[in-house]
Amino acid sequence: MDANLHLSDWIGRMVEIVIDRPLGTAHPRYPDMVYPINYGYLPGTLAPDGHPLDVYVLGYDQPLERCSAQVIAMIRRKDDVEDKIVVALSGRWDDASIMKAVAFQEGYFNSYVELP
């Protein structure tokens, strides 16, 4: 677990997200992987990989460019340096529904959902 990214610092917080991989677009290096949800980052932050913190955006079924949303959870990766923030624009989400929504990418990692 990344000691610099604590759930208590983020949960419930409204954040501004830039969507660099909108719903329906292909991954830039793996064109067979198409994003079933909007995926972006938090400008002005820094993750252990040297890039801004990544964000899964749940609860919206159209491609986005930017959005504001509330942090509801984190995806923790046991086998990678980078955890992910999860936000929701609508709906009720539990660990099973979050993992199902992000399985297109998290299926390649040993990851789990951290909820408050």
A tleap script that builds the chain and sets N, CA, C and O, in Angstrom:
source leaprc.protein.ff14SB
mol = sequence {
  NMET ASP ALA ASN LEU HIE LEU SER ASP TRP
  ILE GLY ARG MET VAL GLU ILE VAL ILE ASP
  ARG PRO LEU GLY THR ALA HIE PRO ARG TYR
  PRO ASP MET VAL TYR PRO ILE ASN TYR GLY
  TYR LEU PRO GLY THR LEU ALA PRO ASP GLY
  HIE PRO LEU ASP VAL TYR VAL LEU GLY TYR
  ASP GLN PRO LEU GLU ARG CYS SER ALA GLN
  VAL ILE ALA MET ILE ARG ARG LYS ASP ASP
  VAL GLU ASP LYS ILE VAL VAL ALA LEU SER
  GLY ARG TRP ASP ASP ALA SER ILE MET LYS
  ALA VAL ALA PHE GLN GLU GLY TYR PHE ASN
  SER TYR VAL GLU LEU CPRO
}
set mol.1.N position { 0.848 -1.179 0.000 }
set mol.1.CA position { 0.000 0.000 0.000 }
set mol.1.C position { 0.889 1.235 0.000 }
set mol.1.O position { 1.871 1.290 0.740 }
set mol.2.N position { 0.565 2.204 -0.802 }
set mol.2.CA position { 1.326 3.450 -0.876 }
set mol.2.C position { 1.092 4.256 0.397 }
set mol.2.O position { -0.025 4.693 0.674 }
set mol.3.N position { 2.159 4.444 1.166 }
set mol.3.CA position { 2.041 5.159 2.439 }
set mol.3.C position { 1.680 6.627 2.243 }
set mol.3.O position { 1.264 7.287 3.196 }
set mol.4.N position { 1.826 7.141 1.050 }
set mol.4.CA position { 1.532 8.551 0.801 }
set mol.4.C position { 0.075 8.798 0.414 }
set mol.4.O position { -0.352 9.950 0.342 }
set mol.5.N position { -0.680 7.759 0.170 }
set mol.5.CA position { -2.063 7.902 -0.290 }
set mol.5.C position { -2.980 7.251 0.742 }
set mol.5.O position { -3.164 6.034 0.740 }
set mol.6.N position { -3.553 8.073 1.627 }
set mol.6.CA position { -4.404 7.582 2.695 }
set mol.6.C position { -5.864 7.823 2.345 }
set mol.6.O position { -6.239 8.922 1.937 }
set mol.7.N position { -6.674 6.805 2.503 }
set mol.7.CA position { -8.099 6.914 2.199 }
set mol.7.C position { -8.736 8.073 2.962 }
set mol.7.O position { -9.557 8.804 2.409 }
set mol.8.N position { -8.365 8.239 4.214 }
set mol.8.CA position { -8.974 9.293 5.032 }
set mol.8.C position { -8.700 10.698 4.498 }
set mol.8.O position { -9.459 11.624 4.784 }
set mol.9.N position { -7.629 10.867 3.728 }
set mol.9.CA position { -7.320 12.176 3.128 }
set mol.9.C position { -8.199 12.479 1.919 }
set mol.9.O position { -8.331 13.637 1.523 }
set mol.10.N position { -8.799 11.449 1.331 }
set mol.10.CA position { -9.502 11.606 0.061 }
set mol.10.C position { -10.997 11.326 0.113 }
set mol.10.O position { -11.768 11.953 -0.613 }
set mol.11.N position { -11.415 10.397 0.959 }
set mol.11.CA position { -12.813 9.954 0.937 }
set mol.11.C position { -13.770 11.125 1.188 }
set mol.11.O position { -13.587 11.912 2.117 }
set mol.12.N position { -14.782 11.215 0.343 }
set mol.12.CA position { -15.776 12.274 0.458 }
set mol.12.C position { -15.370 13.596 -0.157 }
set mol.12.O position { -16.193 14.505 -0.270 }
set mol.13.N position { -14.134 13.717 -0.552 }
set mol.13.CA position { -13.625 14.958 -1.117 }
set mol.13.C position { -14.109 15.136 -2.560 }
set mol.13.O position { -14.128 14.183 -3.339 }
set mol.14.N position { -14.497 16.362 -2.902 }
set mol.14.CA position { -14.839 16.680 -4.297 }
set mol.14.C position { -13.536 17.003 -5.026 }
set mol.14.O position { -12.728 17.799 -4.548 }
set mol.15.N position { -13.342 16.380 -6.182 }
set mol.15.CA position { -12.116 16.577 -6.956 }
set mol.15.C position { -12.458 16.922 -8.401 }
set mol.15.O position { -13.514 16.551 -8.912 }
set mol.16.N position { -11.554 17.631 -9.040 }
set mol.16.CA position { -11.670 17.978 -10.456 }
set mol.16.C position { -10.815 16.998 -11.248 }
set mol.16.O position { -9.616 16.867 -11.002 }
set mol.17.N position { -11.434 16.316 -12.194 }
set mol.17.CA position { -10.754 15.277 -12.960 }
set mol.17.C position { -10.662 15.671 -14.418 }
set mol.17.O position { -11.633 16.152 -15.002 }
set mol.18.N position { -9.495 15.469 -15.006 }
set mol.18.CA position { -9.314 15.597 -16.445 }
set mol.18.C position { -9.394 14.184 -17.009 }
set mol.18.O position { -8.654 13.298 -16.579 }
set mol.19.N position { -10.278 13.975 -17.958 }
set mol.19.CA position { -10.462 12.649 -18.559 }
set mol.19.C position { -9.558 12.547 -19.787 }
set mol.19.O position { -9.790 13.205 -20.801 }
set mol.20.N position { -8.535 11.718 -19.678 }
set mol.20.CA position { -7.647 11.528 -20.828 }
set mol.20.C position { -7.932 10.231 -21.573 }
set mol.20.O position { -7.383 9.993 -22.649 }
set mol.21.N position { -8.792 9.392 -20.998 }
set mol.21.CA position { -9.225 8.161 -21.656 }
set mol.21.C position { -10.740 8.030 -21.475 }
set mol.21.O position { -11.220 7.325 -20.587 }
set mol.22.N position { -11.475 8.729 -22.340 }
set mol.22.CA position { -12.938 8.711 -22.220 }
set mol.22.C position { -13.540 7.335 -22.499 }
set mol.22.O position { -12.952 6.509 -23.197 }
set mol.23.N position { -14.707 7.116 -21.944 }
set mol.23.CA position { -15.474 5.909 -22.188 }
set mol.23.C position { -15.534 5.647 -23.700 }
set mol.23.O position { -15.824 6.552 -24.483 }
set mol.24.N position { -15.259 4.409 -24.096 }
set mol.24.CA position { -15.343 4.019 -25.505 }
set mol.24.C position { -14.059 4.187 -26.299 }
set mol.24.O position { -14.005 3.802 -27.467 }
set mol.25.N position { -13.011 4.763 -25.680 }
set mol.25.CA position { -11.749 4.936 -26.401 }
set mol.25.C position { -10.793 3.792 -26.076 }
set mol.25.O position { -10.941 3.118 -25.057 }
set mol.26.N position { -9.825 3.583 -26.940 }
set mol.26.CA position { -8.847 2.514 -26.757 }
set mol.26.C position { -7.645 3.011 -25.960 }
set mol.26.O position { -7.273 4.183 -26.021 }
set mol.27.N position { -7.057 2.097 -25.221 }
set mol.27.CA position { -5.821 2.382 -24.492 }
set mol.27.C position { -4.739 2.750 -25.507 }
set mol.27.O position { -4.662 2.118 -26.561 }
set mol.28.N position { -3.908 3.743 -25.228 }
set mol.28.CA position { -2.912 4.180 -26.210 }
set mol.28.C position { -1.861 3.130 -26.578 }
set mol.28.O position { -1.359 3.134 -27.702 }
set mol.29.N position { -1.520 2.236 -25.654 }
set mol.29.CA position { -0.522 1.203 -25.960 }
set mol.29.C position { -1.132 -0.159 -26.233 }
set mol.29.O position { -0.483 -1.019 -26.829 }
set mol.30.N position { -2.378 -0.370 -25.802 }
set mol.30.CA position { -3.049 -1.657 -25.952 }
set mol.30.C position { -4.394 -1.423 -26.629 }
set mol.30.O position { -5.421 -1.379 -25.951 }
set mol.31.N position { -4.409 -1.274 -27.947 }
set mol.31.CA position { -5.626 -0.878 -28.652 }
set mol.31.C position { -6.802 -1.845 -28.511 }
set mol.31.O position { -7.939 -1.465 -28.791 }
set mol.32.N position { -6.556 -3.074 -28.087 }
set mol.32.CA position { -7.658 -4.013 -27.875 }
set mol.32.C position { -8.402 -3.731 -26.574 }
set mol.32.O position { -9.512 -4.226 -26.376 }
set mol.33.N position { -7.794 -2.933 -25.677 }
set mol.33.CA position { -8.457 -2.587 -24.425 }
set mol.33.C position { -9.216 -1.279 -24.612 }
set mol.33.O position { -8.617 -0.212 -24.742 }
set mol.34.N position { -10.539 -1.377 -24.623 }
set mol.34.CA position { -11.410 -0.209 -24.780 }
set mol.34.C position { -12.002 0.121 -23.407 }
set mol.34.O position { -12.487 -0.763 -22.701 }
set mol.35.N position { -11.957 1.377 -23.049 }
set mol.35.CA position { -12.420 1.816 -21.734 }
set mol.35.C position { -13.946 1.785 -21.638 }
set mol.35.O position { -14.626 2.503 -22.372 }
set mol.36.N position { -14.490 0.956 -20.737 }
set mol.36.CA position { -15.941 0.893 -20.550 }
set mol.36.C position { -16.454 1.980 -19.596 }
set mol.36.O position { -17.661 2.129 -19.409 }
set mol.37.N position { -15.532 2.730 -19.002 }
set mol.37.CA position { -15.858 3.848 -18.115 }
set mol.37.C position { -14.892 4.986 -18.444 }
set mol.37.O position { -13.899 4.775 -19.140 }
set mol.38.N position { -15.173 6.166 -17.956 }
set mol.38.CA position { -14.257 7.283 -18.105 }
set mol.38.C position { -13.102 7.115 -17.119 }
set mol.38.O position { -13.290 6.674 -15.985 }
set mol.39.N position { -11.905 7.476 -17.579 }
set mol.39.CA position { -10.689 7.293 -16.778 }
set mol.39.C position { -9.846 8.539 -16.964 }
set mol.39.O position { -9.655 9.003 -18.088 }
set mol.40.N position { -9.348 9.074 -15.884 }
set mol.40.CA position { -8.579 10.303 -15.997 }
set mol.40.C position { -7.581 10.463 -14.878 }
set mol.40.O position { -7.096 9.488 -14.305 }
set mol.41.N position { -7.281 11.725 -14.574 }
set mol.41.CA position { -6.271 12.014 -13.562 }
set mol.41.C position { -6.602 13.308 -12.833 }
set mol.41.O position { -7.427 14.107 -13.277 }
set mol.42.N position { -5.931 13.490 -11.695 }
set mol.42.CA position { -6.099 14.694 -10.890 }
set mol.42.C position { -4.919 15.631 -11.157 }
set mol.42.O position { -3.805 15.360 -10.709 }
set mol.43.N position { -5.151 16.729 -11.879 }
set mol.43.CA position { -4.053 17.668 -12.151 }
set mol.43.C position { -3.452 18.183 -10.834 }
set mol.43.O position { -4.156 18.376 -9.843 }
set mol.44.N position { -2.157 18.394 -10.855 }
set mol.44.CA position { -1.479 18.951 -9.693 }
set mol.44.C position { -1.116 17.939 -8.625 }
set mol.44.O position { -0.618 18.315 -7.564 }
set mol.45.N position { -1.357 16.656 -8.886 }
set mol.45.CA position { -0.983 15.602 -7.941 }
set mol.45.C position { 0.164 14.797 -8.535 }
set mol.45.O position { 0.480 14.922 -9.718 }
set mol.46.N position { 0.778 13.972 -7.704 }
set mol.46.CA position { 1.875 13.144 -8.175 }
set mol.46.C position { 1.779 11.754 -7.554 }
set mol.46.O position { 1.789 11.603 -6.332 }
set mol.47.N position { 1.686 10.751 -8.410 }
set mol.47.CA position { 1.645 9.352 -7.972 }
set mol.47.C position { 3.073 8.798 -7.966 }
set mol.47.O position { 3.979 9.424 -8.515 }
set mol.48.N position { 3.279 7.641 -7.355 }
set mol.48.CA position { 4.614 7.038 -7.319 }
set mol.48.C position { 5.224 6.754 -8.692 }
set mol.48.O position { 6.441 6.612 -8.805 }
set mol.49.N position { 4.394 6.671 -9.740 }
set mol.49.CA position { 4.936 6.429 -11.081 }
set mol.49.C position { 5.412 7.713 -11.755 }
set mol.49.O position { 5.861 7.679 -12.900 }
set mol.50.N position { 5.319 8.849 -11.053 }
set mol.50.CA position { 5.787 10.117 -11.605 }
set mol.50.C position { 4.741 10.885 -12.385 }
set mol.50.O position { 5.026 11.974 -12.884 }
set mol.51.N position { 3.546 10.350 -12.502 }
set mol.51.CA position { 2.444 10.994 -13.212 }
set mol.51.C position { 1.366 11.390 -12.190 }
set mol.51.O position { 1.419 10.958 -11.039 }
set mol.52.N position { 0.393 12.207 -12.606 }
set mol.52.CA position { -0.694 12.539 -11.686 }
set mol.52.C position { -1.477 11.296 -11.259 }
set mol.52.O position { -1.461 10.274 -11.945 }
set mol.53.N position { -2.159 11.399 -10.118 }
set mol.53.CA position { -2.989 10.292 -9.627 }
set mol.53.C position { -4.076 9.955 -10.627 }
set mol.53.O position { -4.748 10.845 -11.149 }
set mol.54.N position { -4.250 8.663 -10.897 }
set mol.54.CA position { -5.272 8.192 -11.823 }
set mol.54.C position { -6.607 8.035 -11.113 }
set mol.54.O position { -6.672 7.767 -9.913 }
set mol.55.N position { -7.677 8.211 -11.895 }
set mol.55.CA position { -9.029 8.179 -11.341 }
set mol.55.C position { -9.965 7.381 -12.238 }
set mol.55.O position { -10.030 7.599 -13.448 }
set mol.56.N position { -10.685 6.454 -11.622 }
set mol.56.CA position { -11.794 5.781 -12.290 }
set mol.56.C position { -13.050 6.597 -12.006 }
set mol.56.O position { -13.344 6.911 -10.853 }
set mol.57.N position { -13.791 6.941 -13.062 }
set mol.57.CA position { -15.019 7.732 -12.919 }
set mol.57.C position { -16.210 6.813 -13.170 }
set mol.57.O position { -16.402 6.323 -14.283 }
set mol.58.N position { -17.002 6.585 -12.137 }
set mol.58.CA position { -18.147 5.689 -12.223 }
set mol.58.C position { -19.446 6.484 -12.252 }
set mol.58.O position { -19.501 7.627 -11.798 }
set mol.59.N position { -20.486 5.864 -12.792 }
set mol.59.CA position { -21.819 6.445 -12.722 }
set mol.59.C position { -22.146 7.445 -13.814 }
set mol.59.O position { -22.983 8.327 -13.621 }
set mol.60.N position { -21.494 7.315 -14.956 }
set mol.60.CA position { -21.833 8.188 -16.080 }
set mol.60.C position { -21.597 7.399 -17.351 }
set mol.60.O position { -20.520 6.830 -17.529 }
set mol.61.N position { -22.587 7.350 -18.249 }
set mol.61.CA position { -22.503 6.458 -19.411 }
set mol.61.C position { -22.206 7.169 -20.729 }
set mol.61.O position { -22.484 6.633 -21.801 }
set mol.62.N position { -21.645 8.366 -20.651 }
set mol.62.CA position { -21.229 9.103 -21.853 }
set mol.62.C position { -19.768 9.516 -21.693 }
set mol.62.O position { -19.302 9.701 -20.569 }
set mol.63.N position { -19.034 9.666 -22.805 }
set mol.63.CA position { -17.648 10.135 -22.704 }
set mol.63.C position { -17.593 11.546 -22.113 }
set mol.63.O position { -18.440 12.392 -22.400 }
set mol.64.N position { -16.597 11.770 -21.301 }
set mol.64.CA position { -16.390 13.071 -20.663 }
set mol.64.C position { -15.011 13.622 -21.023 }
set mol.64.O position { -14.119 12.871 -21.415 }
set mol.65.N position { -14.846 14.925 -20.889 }
set mol.65.CA position { -13.537 15.565 -21.020 }
set mol.65.C position { -13.002 15.983 -19.655 }
set mol.65.O position { -11.805 15.888 -19.388 }
set mol.66.N position { -13.906 16.447 -18.797 }
set mol.66.CA position { -13.599 16.875 -17.439 }
set mol.66.C position { -14.831 16.621 -16.584 }
set mol.66.O position { -15.941 16.498 -17.102 }
set mol.67.N position { -14.633 16.543 -15.286 }
set mol.67.CA position { -15.773 16.467 -14.381 }
set mol.67.C position { -15.322 16.760 -12.956 }
set mol.67.O position { -14.134 16.712 -12.636 }
set mol.68.N position { -16.292 17.063 -12.119 }
set mol.68.CA position { -16.094 17.161 -10.674 }
set mol.68.C position { -16.885 16.027 -10.066 }
set mol.68.O position { -18.031 15.789 -10.447 }
set mol.69.N position { -16.283 15.325 -9.125 }
set mol.69.CA position { -16.968 14.200 -8.507 }
set mol.69.C position { -16.405 13.937 -7.124 }
set mol.69.O position { -15.328 14.412 -6.763 }
set mol.70.N position { -17.165 13.164 -6.362 }
set mol.70.CA position { -16.775 12.845 -4.995 }
set mol.70.C position { -16.022 11.520 -4.939 }
set mol.70.O position { -16.429 10.537 -5.557 }
set mol.71.N position { -14.921 11.506 -4.190 }
set mol.71.CA position { -14.139 10.292 -3.997 }
set mol.71.C position { -14.933 9.338 -3.108 }
set mol.71.O position { -15.364 9.707 -2.015 }
set mol.72.N position { -15.122 8.099 -3.591 }
set mol.72.CA position { -15.881 7.106 -2.829 }
set mol.72.C position { -15.023 5.926 -2.370 }
set mol.72.O position { -15.409 5.206 -1.449 }
set mol.73.N position { -13.859 5.722 -3.003 }
set mol.73.CA position { -13.036 4.556 -2.672 }
set mol.73.C position { -11.669 4.698 -3.317 }
set mol.73.O position { -11.395 5.651 -4.047 }
set mol.74.N position { -10.819 3.722 -3.025 }
set mol.74.CA position { -9.532 3.589 -3.692 }
set mol.74.C position { -9.360 2.155 -4.141 }
set mol.74.O position { -9.867 1.221 -3.520 }
set mol.75.N position { -8.644 2.006 -5.219 }
set mol.75.CA position { -8.216 0.686 -5.654 }
set mol.75.C position { -6.767 0.558 -5.205 }
set mol.75.O position { -5.914 1.366 -5.572 }
set mol.76.N position { -6.507 -0.461 -4.411 }
set mol.76.CA position { -5.158 -0.733 -3.925 }
set mol.76.C position { -4.579 -1.881 -4.730 }
set mol.76.O position { -5.222 -2.911 -4.929 }
set mol.77.N position { -3.359 -1.683 -5.186 }
set mol.77.CA position { -2.662 -2.727 -5.941 }
set mol.77.C position { -1.537 -3.294 -5.093 }
set mol.77.O position { -0.637 -2.570 -4.666 }
set mol.78.N position { -1.599 -4.586 -4.857 }
set mol.78.CA position { -0.561 -5.251 -4.069 }
set mol.78.C position { 0.703 -5.496 -4.881 }
set mol.78.O position { 1.780 -5.681 -4.314 }
set mol.79.N position { 0.580 -5.499 -6.199 }
set mol.79.CA position { 1.698 -5.848 -7.064 }
set mol.79.C position { 2.093 -4.707 -8.008 }
set mol.79.O position { 2.635 -4.952 -9.086 }
set mol.80.N position { 1.822 -3.467 -7.604 }
set mol.80.CA position { 2.167 -2.309 -8.417 }
set mol.80.C position { 2.357 -1.124 -7.470 }
set mol.80.O position { 1.834 -1.130 -6.356 }
set mol.81.N position { 3.095 -0.120 -7.905 }
set mol.81.CA position { 3.355 1.042 -7.048 }
set mol.81.C position { 2.214 2.042 -7.036 }
set mol.81.O position { 2.201 2.964 -6.220 }
set mol.82.N position { 1.258 1.865 -7.933 }
set mol.82.CA position { 0.248 2.897 -8.110 }
set mol.82.C position { -1.147 2.451 -7.707 }
set mol.82.O position { -1.703 1.515 -8.282 }
set mol.83.N position { -1.708 3.131 -6.715 }
set mol.83.CA position { -3.104 2.946 -6.355 }
set mol.83.C position { -3.941 3.904 -7.192 }
set mol.83.O position { -3.411 4.846 -7.781 }
set mol.84.N position { -5.246 3.665 -7.246 }
set mol.84.CA position { -6.158 4.480 -8.049 }
set mol.84.C position { -7.250 5.064 -7.170 }
set mol.84.O position { -7.668 4.437 -6.197 }
set mol.85.N position { -7.706 6.241 -7.502 }
set mol.85.CA position { -8.838 6.869 -6.831 }
set mol.85.C position { -10.099 6.515 -7.607 }
set mol.85.O position { -10.082 6.442 -8.836 }
set mol.86.N position { -11.190 6.296 -6.883 }
set mol.86.CA position { -12.482 5.990 -7.498 }
set mol.86.C position { -13.455 7.090 -7.107 }
set mol.86.O position { -13.610 7.409 -5.929 }
set mol.87.N position { -14.112 7.670 -8.117 }
set mol.87.CA position { -15.143 8.682 -7.871 }
set mol.87.C position { -16.442 8.201 -8.503 }
set mol.87.O position { -16.443 7.332 -9.375 }
set mol.88.N position { -17.547 8.784 -8.044 }
set mol.88.CA position { -18.845 8.429 -8.617 }
set mol.88.C position { -19.656 9.694 -8.856 }
set mol.88.O position { -19.736 10.578 -8.003 }
set mol.89.N position { -20.251 9.754 -10.031 }
set mol.89.CA position { -21.141 10.855 -10.380 }
set mol.89.C position { -22.585 10.535 -10.021 }
set mol.89.O position { -23.402 11.440 -9.847 }
set mol.90.N position { -22.898 9.256 -9.909 }
set mol.90.CA position { -24.248 8.834 -9.521 }
set mol.90.C position { -24.195 7.380 -9.095 }
set mol.90.O position { -23.202 6.687 -9.317 }
set mol.91.N position { -25.261 6.934 -8.490 }
set mol.91.CA position { -25.392 5.530 -8.121 }
set mol.91.C position { -24.809 5.207 -6.756 }
set mol.91.O position { -24.117 6.009 -6.128 }
set mol.92.N position { -25.125 3.988 -6.329 }
set mol.92.CA position { -24.589 3.454 -5.077 }
set mol.92.C position { -23.599 2.364 -5.447 }
set mol.92.O position { -23.892 1.504 -6.278 }
set mol.93.N position { -22.446 2.401 -4.839 }
set mol.93.CA position { -21.362 1.502 -5.203 }
set mol.93.C position { -20.836 0.780 -3.973 }
set mol.93.O position { -20.606 1.389 -2.929 }
set mol.94.N position { -20.648 -0.537 -4.114 }
set mol.94.CA position { -19.993 -1.309 -3.069 }
set mol.94.C position { -18.738 -1.932 -3.673 }
set mol.94.O position { -18.457 -1.740 -4.856 }
set mol.95.N position { -17.990 -2.673 -2.873 }
set mol.95.CA position { -16.720 -3.188 -3.381 }
set mol.95.C position { -16.902 -4.103 -4.589 }
set mol.95.O position { -16.095 -4.061 -5.517 }
set mol.96.N position { -17.943 -4.925 -4.592 }
set mol.96.CA position { -18.165 -5.835 -5.723 }
set mol.96.C position { -18.512 -5.065 -7.005 }
set mol.96.O position { -17.984 -5.377 -8.073 }
set mol.97.N position { -19.383 -4.078 -6.908 }
set mol.97.CA position { -19.763 -3.331 -8.118 }
set mol.97.C position { -18.611 -2.463 -8.623 }
set mol.97.O position { -18.472 -2.259 -9.829 }
set mol.98.N position { -17.786 -1.951 -7.711 }
set mol.98.CA position { -16.612 -1.174 -8.137 }
set mol.98.C position { -15.631 -2.086 -8.851 }
set mol.98.O position { -15.147 -1.743 -9.929 }
set mol.99.N position { -15.328 -3.246 -8.270 }
set mol.99.CA position { -14.374 -4.167 -8.916 }
set mol.99.C position { -14.879 -4.631 -10.271 }
set mol.99.O position { -14.090 -4.790 -11.202 }
set mol.100.N position { -16.173 -4.848 -10.394 }
set mol.100.CA position { -16.733 -5.242 -11.687 }
set mol.100.C position { -16.525 -4.129 -12.718 }
set mol.100.O position { -16.184 -4.411 -13.866 }
set mol.101.N position { -16.724 -2.880 -12.323 }
set mol.101.CA position { -16.579 -1.747 -13.241 }
set mol.101.C position { -15.141 -1.521 -13.682 }
set mol.101.O position { -14.904 -1.050 -14.794 }
set mol.102.N position { -14.177 -1.849 -12.825 }
set mol.102.CA position { -12.773 -1.583 -13.153 }
set mol.102.C position { -12.001 -2.842 -13.548 }
set mol.102.O position { -10.792 -2.783 -13.772 }
set mol.103.N position { -12.689 -3.972 -13.635 }
set mol.103.CA position { -12.037 -5.247 -13.950 }
set mol.103.C position { -11.331 -5.241 -15.296 }
set mol.103.O position { -10.366 -5.982 -15.484 }
set mol.104.N position { -11.791 -4.421 -16.241 }
set mol.104.CA position { -11.143 -4.349 -17.560 }
set mol.104.C position { -9.660 -4.033 -17.424 }
set mol.104.O position { -8.867 -4.440 -18.272 }
set mol.105.N position { -9.272 -3.321 -16.381 }
set mol.105.CA position { -7.865 -2.970 -16.167 }
set mol.105.C position { -7.305 -3.647 -14.916 }
set mol.105.O position { -6.184 -4.155 -14.935 }
set mol.106.N position { -8.068 -3.654 -13.850 }
set mol.106.CA position { -7.575 -4.220 -12.595 }
set mol.106.C position { -7.461 -5.734 -12.645 }
set mol.106.O position { -6.817 -6.327 -11.780 }
set mol.107.N position { -8.069 -6.370 -13.632 }
set mol.107.CA position { -7.933 -7.805 -13.801 }
set mol.107.C position { -6.501 -8.245 -14.065 }
set mol.107.O position { -6.181 -9.425 -13.920 }
set mol.108.N position { -5.640 -7.318 -14.447 }
set mol.108.CA position { -4.230 -7.612 -14.705 }
set mol.108.C position { -3.375 -7.469 -13.448 }
set mol.108.O position { -2.179 -7.759 -13.476 }
set mol.109.N position { -3.977 -7.026 -12.350 }
set mol.109.CA position { -3.248 -6.759 -11.119 }
set mol.109.C position { -3.884 -7.494 -9.954 }
set mol.109.O position { -5.034 -7.926 -10.026 }
set mol.110.N position { -3.123 -7.630 -8.883 }
set mol.110.CA position { -3.645 -8.151 -7.622 }
set mol.110.C position { -4.148 -6.941 -6.844 }
set mol.110.O position { -3.402 -6.336 -6.074 }
set mol.111.N position { -5.401 -6.595 -7.047 }
set mol.111.CA position { -5.931 -5.361 -6.472 }
set mol.111.C position { -7.215 -5.623 -5.686 }
set mol.111.O position { -7.852 -6.668 -5.816 }
set mol.112.N position { -7.565 -4.640 -4.875 }
set mol.112.CA position { -8.797 -4.715 -4.084 }
set mol.112.C position { -9.319 -3.306 -3.857 }
set mol.112.O position { -8.593 -2.326 -4.023 }
set mol.113.N position { -10.582 -3.218 -3.478 }
set mol.113.CA position { -11.238 -1.942 -3.201 }
set mol.113.C position { -11.081 -1.619 -1.727 }
set mol.113.O position { -11.297 -2.475 -0.869 }
set mol.114.N position { -10.704 -0.384 -1.435 }
set mol.114.CA position { -10.710 0.099 -0.064 }
set mol.114.C position { -11.832 1.126 0.059 }
set mol.114.O position { -11.838 2.153 -0.620 }
set mol.115.N position { -12.783 0.819 0.946 }
set mol.115.CA position { -13.916 1.697 1.236 }
set mol.115.C position { -13.793 2.192 2.665 }
set mol.115.O position { -13.098 1.587 3.481 }
set mol.116.N position { -14.469 3.291 2.965 }
set mol.116.CA position { -14.430 3.769 4.359 }
set mol.116.C position { -15.168 2.822 5.305 }
set mol.116.O position { -15.229 3.076 6.508 }
savepdb mol mol.pdb
quit
